Amino acid sequence: MASAASSPQAQRETSRPAPVTDIQRISQHMTRLGVSGLPRNYELFHEAIVGQNAALAQDIASLGAAPRQPSLDELGLKYRLVSHCGLVGETSQAEMSKMMRDAVERLTSGVKQKQSFMRAAETALKSITGSPDQSLSSFMSEMEFLSTSLAGLLTAETDLETKLRHDVDRMEALERGVAAAQTASSTDRLTGLPNRTALNKTVLDLYEREEGSAGSALIMMDIDDFKALNSRYGTQTGSRLLKKLADLFRKSIKKHDFVARTDGDEFTFLFANVGMQEAMAIAERLRNSVEENVVFATSDAGQNAKLTVSLGVALSADAATASQLQANARIALHAAQSNRRLPVQAFGR
């Protein structure tokens, strides 16, 4: 009797190719176009293909086969992708350095022109005082030479002022660009909330304060079964829900508290001046707020579905470093995800 493993159906299932992952899709597409495997290029194509950014995908397609790296980088900067924001600083720094070198050269040239004029004036003065009986034509010749030299000096000074003003304006524009890039690099493009980079900086700043880090609580929240939701209802539905959550959280926290979108379906909060009891109460309120206010239409006979979330709570007083605080919150979050009956759990409790 043939075993189940050798049956035709089993053979067909065994020979069936494994599903193509997002990374494979991106790699294959980049290879077809002859695009270099730089990390920033992966992010660019991930946003276009997996993120379903139709405008970016169209812009990439318009570059044709074997697109040049500068053209790809321009698109990354246009769409303010995180991995491209560093290019703004590098480009701006290089341009500022060149402008400073050019300004020094122009100033040096201006000083030399002034020195040349001063020598010419001294020579003319010596000629006049040393030869009081020189002819009028000779005197006028000396004055004409000085007048011409002075006119050239004034023209050079005016040109130098104009160029320096232009350089100052350009530097200010570059500084604004760098500031915008820094903001973009710490902002989640989908929701407008701070991202993981901003969270890391905020928590590090917390531990570097003179008064210490004690008295704060970090809460990590993850949407339950979000990947299944995206697969069933589409990524556009998932994106709308993430934006709705972001709006809800903006209204839920106080001015001096902090919320960031730190992963695809993960949000992280930092609350100041709270102990564990209050932090757990805040986490429960956040959970209730999500499950009571965030609903979405489904294709199941017009029924609406609700989101459920899991939350992990950790206190800064229980962590010696910023990274340890985040690790503690994640441990608590994993515990909550493993036990849906207790969707809010605290580290070490």
Sequence and secondary structure as in RCSB ss.txt:
>XXXX:A:sequence
MASAASSPQAQRETSRPAPVTDIQRISQHMTRLGVSGLPRNYELFHEAIVGQNAALAQDIASLGAAPRQPSLDEL
GLKYRLVSHCGLVGETSQAEMSKMMRDAVERLTSGVKQKQSFMRAAETALKSITGSPDQSLSSFMSEMEFLSTSL
AGLLTAETDLETKLRHDVDRMEALERGVAAAQTASSTDRLTGLPNRTALNKTVLDLYEREEGSAGSALIMMDIDD
FKALNSRYGTQTGSRLLKKLADLFRKSIKKHDFVARTDGDEFTFLFANVGMQEAMAIAERLRNSVEENVVFATSD
AGQNAKLTVSLGVALSADAATASQLQANARIALHAAQSNRRLPVQAFGR
>XXXX:A:secstr
   GGGSHHHHHHHHS     HHHHHHHHHHHHT    HHHHHHHHHHHTS  HHHHHHHHHT SS  HHHHHHH
HHHTT HHHHHHHHHHHHHHHHHHHHHHHHHHHHHHHHHHHHHHHHHHHHHHHHH TT  HHHHHHHHHHHHHHH
HHHHHHHHHHHHHHHHHHHHHHHHHHHHHHHHHHHTB TTT SB HHHHHHHHHHHHHSTT STTEEEEEEEETT
HHHHHHHH HHHHHHHHHHHHHHHHHHS TT EEEEEETTEEEEEEES  HHHHHHHHHHHHHHHHHH EEE SS
TT EEE  EEEEEEEGGG SSHHHHHHHHHHHHHHHHH TTS EEETT 
